[in-house]
Amino acid sequence: MISEISFGAWAIGGEWGTVRDEDARGALHAALDEGVNFIDTADVYGDGRSERLVSQVLKDRSERVYVATKAGRRLNPHVAAGYSRANLTAFVERSLQNLAVEALDLLQLHCPPTEVYYQPEVFGILDDLVSAGKILFYGVSVEKVEEAIKALEYPHIQSVQIIFNIFRQRPAELFFQEAKRRQAGILARVPLASGLLGGKMTASSRFPADDHRNYNAQGEAFDVGETFSGVDFHLGLRAVEKLVPLVPAGATLAQMSLRWILMFDAVTCAIPGAKNTGQAAENARASALPGIGEADMARIRQVYDSMIREKVHQRW
């Protein structure tokens, strides 16, 4: 049983501008204080920094907190052949050390090349790591809906992490029903479209040199869908203007955007990131908002259909 608003720990690791260790730890503590009990990280977030920060915070907590991490993106080049027994075992051992645990709660393949989903032997390696007691459960983090659906064919896949937000609605069409049928959890990642759906950005917003929103807006470093959900920044701002009037009194656009995700019962949790205590607390409190009415759900869909759909729907 995990919190439906959980904590995404990419931003406290790196690639989102400078985040001080004390601010990162403060954000984690604030989320946990609000009842969050699931943290999603990865071995490449800050080259292990994110995992180590999570470990430091959990040493100070008494409650049970589940931690998911990821493996695969340390490969260079990042190719399907790299998903070998030796490499996956080494990645797991490193994460075990960073997190200071005996077994990983959930290990996710980290957006591997599409070919990996057609290689049963890779999932056999994960089964062996479970048998060896190194990991308790495993899942995948994907870029494309087709990868998500293919992953569900493997019987021991427990979860699929996929980009799902107001600007990326395709997963709800077919994948969600398939995941429910196979009883796989869904982790909605990039739930605020890299902050676009936070409602605080303007056309004059600028991002630090080490922030992927500065250097990957066109997909220069990795899949463009990871940055602003693949939506052109200025188009996204215009769409946000249409969404703001729908925000309920006493809430923020970020909270409404997270609550929108929770309207889909196939979703296990959304994993927004946070770089400070205020963001972490605000995100967690989205879970307590009343459900969004049918009329507003239809209006949100209309914004997507009229402004965003053509640009992103079939790409992922």
Secondary structure, DSSP 8 states (H G I E B T S, - for coil): ---SB-EE-STTTSSBS---HHHHHHHHHHHHHTT--EEE--TTTTTTHHHHHHHHHHTT--S--EEEEEESTT-SS--GGG--HHHHHHHHHHHHHHHT-SSEEEEEEES--GGGGG-HHHHHHHHHHHHTTSEEEEEEE-SSHHHHHHHTTSTTEEEEEEE-BTTB-GGGTTHHHHHHHTT-EEEEESTTGGGGGGT---TT----TTBHHHH-TTSSSS-GGGSGGG--HHHHHHHHHHHGGGS-TT--HHHHHHHHHHTSTT--EE--B-SSHHHHHHHHGGGGS----HHHHHHHHHHIIIIIHHHHTTT-
